[in-house]
Amino acid sequence: MDYIKPSDAKGLRGLRLVLTIGVPGPWGESAKKMFEYKDIDYVSVEQHPAEPNEDLVAWTGVRNAPIAVYNDEAPKTNFQDIVALAERFNPEQSLTPEGWDERITCFGISNEICGEGGFGWSRRLMARSSLRKRSLSQRETEILSTAPNLDKDTMSRAYGASESQSLKASERVLEILIGLGNRIKKQKAAGSSYFVGDRLTSCDIHWACFSNMLLPLPEMVNPMPEWLRLSYADIGFIKLSDFEELLEHRDMVFEKHLKLPLDF
Ligand SMILES: N[C@@H](CCC(=O)N[C@@H](CS)C(=O)NCC(=O)O)C(=O)O
């Protein structure tokens, strides 16, 4: 993927999407896939993980990614605002259910996946502790030694959590996976392969992109750094075999609706 610098993006018009360079950040991938699905063009702007990104902050007021900036509008960083922007640009290929109940369910599911305290957020909390707690094989130690020296202070300042949230991160992840798994089983029994109704909506894309933090997509379609793959795949006491339907769902979503390989 070609990126431009924030200082160059600032003077442009149209849609500029700030993304973390070199990694499939789940929030960023979801934003990218929503725009791709709807054939909405954007210019990719670089954000460097765990760094101060001063030029980005000077332009948008925000240090991390994704950030969607359209013309002179306020930068959009929240997953829900990014879906709304994509819907505005291409309402025909809608990713939002029409019915009231279905819409609330769709955004509720996305909030469980992408919201503060949700799946991605809690997986990040797990990652901060789990790899350090268990003993690593020699191969794992070698792989982790290739990880860049990310500024841990910047990250813990950026993504604060209470002590109980940190302690309960794995349980919260499990709760969400069980909820999502039950939902997809119910939908399948009613004849649908999607989380809501009988067609693709934004929460399906959110799950497909965030599922990388349960089981990363294979190297061939997802050439992410090995150290990050190790961290994304480290799910502690959670058993992958309990969530086969969720992995089948993401494979179906990528196969039918989204482009692979991932490009970051
Ligand atoms: N603002 C997003 C969450 C963004 C987020 O957590 N971004 C992470 C992962 S994609 C990131 O930028 N990490 C790199 C960094 O913080 O430097 C939302 O609320 O939907």
The ligand as a Gaussian input file, in Angstrom:
#p B3LYP/6-31G(d) Opt

LIG

0 1
 N      -10.285000       5.231000      17.564000
 C      -10.600000       3.866000      17.369000
 C       -9.618000       2.920000      18.075000
 C       -8.291000       3.102000      17.426000
 C       -7.194000       2.153000      17.849000
 O       -7.268000       1.491000      18.900000
 N       -6.138000       2.111000      16.993000
 C       -4.979000       1.273000      17.226000
 C       -5.069000      -0.047000      16.445000
 S       -5.645000       0.010000      14.769000
 C       -3.704000       2.030000      16.840000
 O       -3.719000       3.037000      16.189000
 N       -2.554000       1.514000      17.316000
 C       -1.244000       2.099000      17.061000
 C       -0.893000       3.221000      18.004000
 O       -1.622000       3.477000      18.990000
 O        0.141000       3.850000      17.760000
 C      -12.042000       3.631000      17.745000
 O      -12.462000       4.081000      18.805000
 O      -12.779000       3.016000      16.951000

